[in-house]
Amino acid sequence: MSERTLKVNCPTCKEIVTWHEKNAFRPFCSERCKLIDFGEWASERHSIAGEPVDPEDLPQLSGGRHSDD
């Protein structure tokens, strides 16, 4: 049985990338593209849609645990 090769587009630069476990940056083509994407998330240029969370509700959402307890 032959193994199919999956090719995907790098989310950052759109270059075609072969998806295999030897590619440490998958789904990205390079560390540079991976870091660019990380920077986009860190600077909040990317986000997951949803309703804003009121800081007053955070203890309830985390089960009442605080990192400073």
C-alpha positions as CSV (number, residue, x, y, z in Angstrom):
1,M,0.0,0.0,0.0
2,S,1.4,3.4,-1.0
3,E,1.4,6.3,1.4
4,R,-0.2,9.5,0.1
5,T,1.7,12.7,0.6
6,L,-0.4,15.5,2.1
7,K,0.5,19.0,1.0
8,V,-0.8,22.1,2.8
9,N,-0.4,25.8,2.4
10,C,1.7,27.6,5.1
11,P,-0.8,29.7,7.0
12,T,1.6,32.7,6.9
13,C,3.2,32.8,3.5
14,K,0.9,30.3,1.6
15,E,3.9,28.3,0.3
16,I,3.1,24.6,-0.3
17,V,4.4,22.5,2.6
18,T,4.7,18.7,2.7
19,W,3.0,17.5,5.9
20,H,5.2,15.0,7.6
21,E,6.6,14.5,11.1
22,K,10.1,15.5,10.1
23,N,8.8,19.1,9.6
24,A,9.1,20.5,13.1
25,F,7.3,23.7,12.0
26,R,4.2,22.1,10.5
27,P,1.8,23.5,9.4
28,F,4.3,26.3,8.7
29,C,7.1,26.2,6.2
30,S,9.7,27.6,8.5
31,E,10.4,28.8,12.0
32,R,10.1,32.4,10.7
33,C,6.5,31.8,9.6
34,K,5.7,30.1,12.8
35,L,7.1,33.1,14.8
36,I,5.2,35.6,12.6
37,D,2.0,33.7,13.4
38,F,2.8,33.6,17.1
39,G,3.4,37.3,17.1
40,E,0.0,37.9,15.4
41,W,-1.7,36.0,18.2
42,A,0.4,37.6,21.0
43,S,-0.4,41.1,19.7
44,E,-4.1,40.2,19.5
45,R,-4.3,40.7,15.7
46,H,-5.7,37.2,15.6
47,S,-8.4,36.1,18.0
48,I,-11.1,33.6,18.5
49,A,-14.6,35.0,18.2
50,G,-16.7,35.1,21.3
51,E,-18.3,37.4,23.8
52,P,-16.0,39.4,26.0
53,V,-15.5,38.0,29.5
54,D,-16.1,40.3,32.5
55,P,-13.1,40.1,34.9
56,E,-15.6,39.7,37.8
57,D,-16.6,36.3,36.3
58,L,-13.1,34.9,36.0
59,P,-13.0,33.2,39.5
60,Q,-16.2,31.4,38.6
61,L,-14.9,30.2,35.2
62,S,-11.7,28.9,36.7
63,G,-13.4,27.0,39.5
64,G,-12.6,29.6,42.0
65,R,-8.8,29.0,42.0
66,H,-6.4,32.0,41.8
67,S,-2.7,31.8,40.9
68,D,-2.0,33.9,44.0
69,D,-3.9,31.7,46.5
